[in-house]
Amino acid sequence: MSRWGGLCMAALLLSCAGAQSSARAPEAMEVAEETAAPHPQPTPEGTPTWTRFSELGGNVPATHAELDDLKAQSAYVATVRGRVIWMDLRDAPTRALLPTVRGPVTLTLSDPTPELIAAVNDVAQRYPVEVLCELQWMAELDEPRDLTVLEGLKQVEGLSINLGRGQSELPDFRNFARLKRLTVNAPDSGENLPEIVPRTLEELDAVADFSSEGFYNFVELPHLRRLWVPNNPADFEGLSNSETIEELSVTLQLSQEDVAELRGLKKLRVLQLTTNRDPAAFKALADLPQLKDLSFPVMGFDQEGIAPLNGLTQLEALELLYPRRTETLLAVAKLKKLRKLTLRGAKLSRADLQSLARLPLTELELSTCNFDADSAPVFASFTQLHRLNLIHSLADNRVIAALKELSKLRHLGVPANVDDEAVADLRDLDQLRELDLRGSKISEAKLPVLAALPELRKLWFTATPSRATTAKLVATPQLLFFSEGPSKLNCPGSDWPESCQ
């Protein structure tokens, strides 16, 4: 970064007031925010809204609408509407700007030294701060890392720790006086996580090696709204004692007693269950009238019938994996309030698609699905879609041609059989902001052509491009994120291009 670029960035940071907003490349366009992002929550005037934004690695202090105006001030600094929301502190000039922060911010750390931790905590004493610690290492090659240095982050509101497959003892979070959001990715560590979380916690996302006996420790947290532990076995006994849980993801052998505990969660709106298929317990799930978002990430869930769907007519979001029964798709088509639908691995006839097109869907994921040969024109009927993900499905160029009618479409995952002949039709979708080509047959030569779509901010693809192609993508003004990019954030579109050199 040039000296002038650094001065410009400092001036920007100094001008940033406190937020007054309200409320890595995703694996498969993750319909995207996500992996089950929390629903927006109302916040008191003057407090920031934190939104899950996977491209920058976690929560950022901005609304979804504000993120549409995201800008890169360098490869290490992102802003919305003139306000800094994210800084990657691996860059020395960016670290030097920490004292100039004037509002809520997300900070990414990869080498948390005591001095840097102290500087971050100083910012957190004055403004809401979320810290993203990317600490992955190879457990078989390296010694376990000492994470006690992170205990110096006592004033942060949010903390995400990504250990990858590394093993280490987690820091003790109980003295984190303001911690509301905690994300832990430590599949080979974290046995004591249930004993070391603070009572201030509102959201917990964890992939860690703790046992079902510790589950109730989380339930007892007085402010916990989101408990997302999808890989851990759960013991539901006492779950109904929680008066705050709204979002829940667990793995368990579901029983009727477990469903009774779920019914006791008066605020439960979002439920993801990786479970067995006990017919009686499965049927009893229909008695959750407050539920708005339901996900079964398990194959063959409808083997014993689809009674819960028949009773959950209030659902607004639904995810099903490899549904096999015709009755299941008929039941889905009767969910008249459904706005977000994920069906993976389904065989969908033309009639099935026509039934789904009558729903008020704004997000539709049909990845790895199969379609009838004459189904392509039906996609023109999904006129309310903002997001359509057909990645790894067996649709072809004819589907792309049908999408010209979808004026609201902003995010598209392209099917497996789409090739270069569809590029002309893709270029007609000039309102697209995200395009996922992974698994398609579109060649590298067409990447710069598609990157030139006037509104495109994110472009994902599989192959490692040549240096020449990468240079063209880097130089595309509006493109902020793309696969195999030289950094997490692409920045030629900055208002201050000198800081991006």
TORMARKE-179577 format. One record per residue: y, x, z of N, C-alpha, C in turn. Coordinates in steps of 0.05 Angstrom, whole numbers, plus 5000, padded with zeros to 4 digits. Example, Ala and Ser with C-alpha at 12.3 -4.5 7.8 and 13.67 -1.06 7.14 Angstrom:
% residues 2
488652645156491052465156493452645156
495552575142497952735143500152585157
This chain:
% residues 501
497650175000500050005000502550185000
504550124983506950284983508650225007
510550415012512350365035513950115032
514950055007516449815002514649565006
512149574997510349355001509949305031
509749525047509349485076511749355088
514149445080516649325091516849035084
516048965059516148685051514348515068
511948625072509948465088510948435116
512148645127513248625155515348405156
517048395136519148195135517947915135
515747885119514447625118513347545145
511947735158510747675184512947605205
515147755204517247695223518447415219
518347315194519447055189517646825196
515146885203513146675207513646545234
514146285234514446135259511746045268
511645955293509145835303508345595286
505745545283504745325266505545065278
506344875260506944605269505144405253
502944505242501244335226499544155243
498543945231496543765244493943795230
492543605245490243625230490343585224
465846925047463847075034462846905012
463046875001462246684980460146504991
460546244990458546065001455946084986
453746034999451046074987450745904962
451045644964451045484940453545324943
455445384932458145264933458645104958
456945114975456744975000458844775002
458744644986459844374988461344375013
462444585013463244825023464644885047
465444715056466644805080464644745101
463144995088461344955100458844975107
457844925114455544885131456244705153
456744465148457144255168459644305185
461944335172464444375186465144125202
466444175225467243945241469243765227
469143505233471143325222473843395233
476043345218478643405229479143255255
480343395274480943275300483943245303
484943015315487742995320488543205341
490943315338491843515356494643445366
495343525391498043475401500043615383
502443495382504543605365505043895373
505244075353505844355358503444525361
501044415362498644585363497344605335
496144835328495044865301492344715298
491744645274489144545266487544785255
485144815265483445035256481344925237
481245035213479444935192477445145185
474945065182472845255174473245325144
473545585139474045685112472245925107
469945875095467846075093468746325077
470546285058471346515041472646735058
473946665079475146865097473546915122
471246785124469346855145469246675169
471046475171470946305195473346115196
474146045220476345855223479045995218
480845845205483545945201485545725209
487945795218489845595228491445465206
490045285192491345135169489644895164
490944685152489444455144488244495116
486444315108485244335081487444325060
489444155064491644125045493244385043
493744515066495244765065493644985052
490944985055489345185042489345175012
490144945001490544934972492745114963
494545184981496845364975496445644985
493945724991493445985001494446204981
495646414992496546634976495546894989
495147094972494447364981496947544981
497747645004499947825005499048115002
496448155007495048405001492148335002
490448534998487548475001486748425030
488648455048488048435077489848225091
491548085077493347895089493447645072
492947405084493147155070495246975084
496746825068498846655078498546375066
499546175080499945915069502845825074
504245755053506945655055508745845071
508446105066510046305079509146385107
506946285116506046335143503446495143
503346725156500846885157498746735173
496346705161494146575175491746755179
491546985164489247155166489947445160
488947625176489347905173486648055177
485948235159483648405162484548675173
483748735198484848965212483349225206
481549225186480349475178482349655163
484549535154486549665139488749765158
489250025159491150145178493950035176
495150005152497849885150497949595161
495749455157495649175168495549185199
493949365210493849395239496549455251
498149605236500749675246502649435248
501949225233503648985233502948785255
500948845271500148655292502448575310
504148755319506348675337508348485325
508348455298510248285285509247995281
506747945289505647675286507347475302
507947245289509647045302508446765302
505846745302504646485303501546495303
500146275303497246265303496146425280
493946575285492846745264489846795269
488446855248485646945249485547235242
484147395259484047685256481147775252
480647925231477948025226477748315235
475648365251475148635262472448735253
472248995245469649115239469149355257
471249465269470949695287472649645312
471649495331473249415354473549635375
475549805371476150015391477649895415
477550015438479049915461482049875455
483150055440486050035434486649795416
484949755396485349525379484849265393
482849255410482249015426484648945444
485849145456488249095473490548995457
490949095432493148995415492648705407
490148645400489548365392489948175416
488948255439489248085463492148045470
493848245465496748215470497847995452
497047985427497947765409496847495419
494347495429493147245438494447135463
495847305478497247205501499647045493
500647085469503046955459502546725440
500446745424499846555403496846495402
496046265392493146205388491946405368
489746525376488446735359485446675357
484346695333481446695329480746975319
478547085330477647355322474947335309
474647465286472147475271471147755272
468947805287467748075290465348095271
465648265251463448305232462148575238
460048565254458848805266455948845257
455348775232452548795223451649085221
449149135228447949395225444949365224
443649575215440749565212439449645239
438049455251436949495278434949725278
433449755256431349965256432450245252
435050255243436250515238438250605259
439450415273441650475291440950385319
442250525338441950445366443550185371
442650025390444149775397447049845404
448949685394451749735399452549625426
454449755439455549665464457849475458
457449215463459449015457461248945480
461049085502462649015525465649055519
466349215499469149245492470348975484
468748795474469748535466470648365490
469748435513470548285537473548315543
474848495528477748525530479348305516
477848135501479147925485479447665503
480347695526480247475546482047245539
484047285522486047075516485546935489
483547005474483146885448482146595451
482846425432481846145432479346115416
478846295397476446285381475246565377
472546575376471246835372468746795356
468346955336465946955320464747235319
462147255327460847515328458447505309
458447675289456247695270454847955273
452447945284450848195288448848235265
448448045247446348075228443648095242
442048285234439448325247439548535269
441948625276442248815298441648695325
440848865343440248775371442348895390
443348725407445248825427445548605448
446448685472447048495493449848385487
450048115487452547995482454548035505
457148035499459048055521459047805538
459947835562460047605581462647445574
462347205565464647045557465846885580
464746895603465546715624468446765634
469446995629472247065637474247025614
473346905593475146845570476646585577
479046605587480446375600481146155580
481446225554482346025535480345965513
477946065515476046055493475145765488
475645665464474845395456472645385435
472645595418470845595395469245855395
466645845395464946085396462746055375
462646255357460446275337458946535341
456346515344454746755348452446755327
452346965311450147005293448647255302
446647215318445147435330442247345333
440747315311438047205312436147365329
436647625333434847785349436047855377
438147715384439447765410440347495422
441747515444442947275456441147115474
439047235486437347085503438846955526
440947085535442446985558444846815550
445146745525447546605517448146355533
446146185540446745945555448046005582
447546245593448646305620451346435619
452346515596454846675595457146535579
456846285573459046145559461046025579
463646025572465645915591465745615591
466645495612466845205614469145085597
470745255586472945165569471945105541
469445165534468545155507468444875496
469444845470469444585457467544585433
467144815420465344835397463545075400
460945035396459045265397457245245372
457345455356455545495333453945745339
451245725341449745965349447145975335
446546215324443846295316443146525334
441546475355440946675375438246625387
437246815402434446805411434246705439
435446465445435146355472433046135471
431946065494429745875496430745585500
428945395498429745115501430645055530
429745225549430545175577433545205582
434845355565437745395568439445185555
438144995541439644805525441444635544
440444565567441944385585444544525595
444544785596447044925604449344855585
448644825560450744745541451644465545
449644285550450244005554452143965577
452044135598453744105621456644195617
457244315595459944405590461744165587
463944145603465343885605467043815581
467644015563469343955540467943995513
465344045513463944115489463743875470
464843905445464743695425462643755404
462344015398460444095376458444285388
455844215385453644385393451844425369
452144645356450744695330448844935334
446344875341444345085346441845015329
442045015302439944905285437245045286
437245305294434745455294433345465320
434445345341433345365367431945115376
429545135388428244895399429944785422
430044515424431744385444430044215462
430944185486429844005506432043795511
431543545503433643345504433943215532
432243295551432443165577435243215589
436642995596439243015607441543025586
440843025561442843035540444842805541
443842575549445542335550447642355571
447542555589449542595609452242685597
452142795573454542895561456342665552
458842675559460842475551462642575528
462042815518463842935499462643015472
460043055471458743155446459142955423
460243055401460642895377459043005353
458343255353456843385331454543545343
452143495332449743615344447843695322
446843945323444744045305442644185321
440144095319437944215335435344195320
433344345331430544325322428844235345
427244025341425543925362423343755351
421243715367419143525360420143255371
421243095354422642855362420742645374
421542535397420042325410421842085414
420741855422422341625428424241675452
423241835471424941905493427442065484
427042245464429242395454431342215441
430342015426432241825413433741675434
432441605457433941475478436141645489
435641905491437742095500440042095479
439342095453441442095433443141845434
441841615440443441365443445441385465
444941555485446741585507449241745500
449241875477451642025468453541835455
455441725470457141515460459041605438
459541865436461441965416460042105393
457442105391455942245371456542135343
457742305326458442225298456842375277
456142625284454842805265452242905277
450042865262447342945272445743075250
444843325256443043465238440443515254
438243415244435643435258433643575240
432543795250430243925238427943845256
426243665247424343535265421743465251
419843385267417343285256417742995245
415542865238415842595227414242395243
414842385269413542175286414641905277
412941725266413941475254415641305274
414641275298416041105317418841215324
418941475330421441595338423341605314
422241655291423941665266425241395262
423741185264424740915261426940855281
426640955305428540895327431341015322
431441215303434041335297436041125285
434940915275436740705264438540585285
437940625310439440505332441640695342
443040815323445340995329447740895314
448940675321450940545305453540695302
454040895320456541045318456341275299
453941335289453441575272454741545245
456241755236457541755210456341955191
455042165201454142385184451342465193
449342435176446542485183445342685163
443842885174442543075157439743135167
437843135147435043205153434343445136
434843695145434143925129431244005131
429443815125426643865128425243715105
423243845093421843725070420043495079
419843295061418043075066418742895088
421342885095422242725118421542425114
421442335089421042045084418141975080
416342155088413442105085412541845098
413741775120412941535135414841295130
416541315111418441095106421341175113
423141005108425941065110427440865128
426140765148427240565165430040635176
430540885185433240945195435440885175
435040955150437140915130437740615127
435740455129436240165126438040055148
438040185171439640095194442340235197
442740455182445140615186447140565163
447940315160449640245138452540355141
453140455165455840565170456140855161
453940975152454041265145456141325123
457541545127459441645108458541905094
456642045107455542295096452542305102
451042405082448142405085446942645070
445042795082443743015069440742975072
439242975049436342945049435143165032
432943275041431643495027428943395015
428743414989426343334975425343054982
427042854979426142584983424142504960
421942384968419842334948419442034942
420241864960419541574957421841434942
421041254924422941094910424640924929
423340834951424740674971427040824984
426741084986428841244998431441234981
431141274955433441264938434740984936
433040784938434140514939435740464964
434740574987436140545012438840695011
438840934999441341084997443440934981
442540804960444340654943445640414957
444540334980445640104994447640195016
448140455018449940555039452840545027
454040315029456540255014458940415024
458740545047460940705057460641005052
458441075038457741355034459741495016
460941715026462941865011461842145004
459942245019458842515014455742495015
454442574993451542554990450442824981
448442924995446943164987444043094984
443043114960440143074954439143334941
437343474954436243714943433343664935
432643764911429843744902428843474895
430643284889429843014882429342984852
427642784845427242704817428742444813
430942464798432742234795432642124767
432041864765432041734739434841654731
435141564707437841464698438641234716
436841054722437440824740438340914767
437041124778437741234804440641324804
441441474783444141574781446141354778
445441144763447240924759447740774786
445640754802445940634829447840804846
447441064846449141244862452041234852
452441204827455141204816456840964825
455440764836456940524847457940574875
457140794887458040854914460740994913
462340984935465041104934464941404940
463141544925462741834931465042004921
465842184939467742394932466442674930
464142704943462642954942459742894937
458543024917455842984909454443244903
452343304918450743544913447943464905
447143554881444443494870443143754862
443543964878442344224871439344204871
438044344853435144364849433944084842
435543894833434443634825433643634796
431943444789431143394761432143124752
432843104726433942864715432542784690
432642524683431642434658433242544635
432042574612433442704589435942544580
435942284585438142114575440142064597
440142214619441842154642444642264640
445142464623447642604623450142424622
450142224605452642054603453341914629
451341874647451841724672453841884689
453842144687455642304704458542234700
459242124677462042044672462841804689
460841674702461441434718462241504747
461941754755462641834782465641904783
467241714780470141764774471641854799
470541824823472041894847471342174857
469542314843468642574853470842784854
470942924877472543164879470743404877
468243374885466443604886463743514875
462643664856460043614844458543884843
456143894856454544134856451844074843
451444194819448944164805447544434802
448244624819447144894816444044884819
442745034802439745054801438444794794
439944584786438644344776437844394747
436344204735435344244708437044094687
439444014694441243894675442144114655
443344024632444144214612447044164602
447644274579450444264569451543974566
449743784562450643504558452043394583
451143484606452543404631455343504632
455843754624458543864625460343704606
459343634583460943474564461743204576
460043094593460642834605462742844627
463243084638465043104661468043094653
468643084628471443064620472842824631
471342614638472542364648473242384678
472342594691472742614720475342764726
477542624726480142744729480642844757
479142754777479542844804477743084812
476043174794474143384800475543644804
475043774827476344024834474244254838
471744184845469744384852467244314836
466144504821463844454804461844684807
459244614812457044794811455444734786
455144934768454044884742450944894742
449644714727446744714726445444954713
442844984717441445224709441345264679
441145044664440745064635443345054619
445545084632448145094618448645374608
449445404582449845664570452645684558
453045894542455645944531456745714514
455045554502455945344485457545134501
457245134527458644934544461345034553
462045284546464545394556466945244546
466845144521469144994511469544744527
467444604535467644364552468644444580
467644664590468644754617471644814616
472544924595475444984593477144734592
475944514584477444254585477844154613
476344264632476544174660478744344673
481244314663483344504672484444444699
483344234713484144184741482344314761
480144454752478244574770479544794787
478844794813479745004831477445184840
474945094836472645264843470445214823
469245434813467145414793464945604801
462545494804460145644813458245654789
457845894778456145934755453446064762
452946104788450446234796448046084788
446246224775443746104765444045984737
446445974726446745864699446246084679
446446014653445946204631448546294618
450746244631453246334620453546634622
454346764600454347064599456747184613
456547444618458747584631461247574614
460847584587463247584569464947344573
463847124582465446874585466846854612
466247034631467447014657470547034656
471747224642474647224641475846984628
474346874608475346624595475546394615
473446364631473446144650475346204674
475546454681477446534703480246454696
480846424670483546364662484246064664
482345904673483045624679485545614697
487545454691490145484704490145434734
488345274744488345214773486045354788
484445514774482045624787482645834807
481645794832482045984854479546134861
477146014855474646134864472646124840
471346354835469446374813467046534824
464746394824462246524835460246554812
458946784811456946844791454847034803
452647074789450347224800450447524792
450847584767450647854757452948034767
452348294770454448484776455948544750
458548484748459948514723460548814718
461148874693461949144686464749194697
465549454697468249524707470349384690
469949364664471949234647472248944654
470048804658470148524666471448484693
470648654712471848644739474848684738
475748874721478648924719480048674708
478848534689480148294679480248074700
478148054716478147854738480247914759
480348174766482348254786485148194777
485648224751488248184740488947884735
487047704740487647424735489447314757
491847224751493847174772493046984794
491846754786491346544806488646574820
486946754811484246774822484246924849
483446784870483546904897480847014906
478646884897476046964906474146974882
472447184881470347184860468047354869
465647304859463347454867463647744859
462547914876462548204871465348314868
467348184880470048284879470348544895
472448704889472748954903473448914933
474448684940474948624968474548324972
474748234998474247955003476347774990
478847874988481047724978482247864954
482547724931483747824907486747764908
488447944900491247894905493247944883
492547954857494647984837496547744835
495747514846497447274845499647274866
499847484881501847484903504647464893
506447334908509247334902510447614903
509147784918510148064922508048254911
507848274885505548424874505448714882
507648834890507549114898505749164922
505648954939503848984963500948954956
500348874931497548844923496649074905
498249284902497549504885495849704901
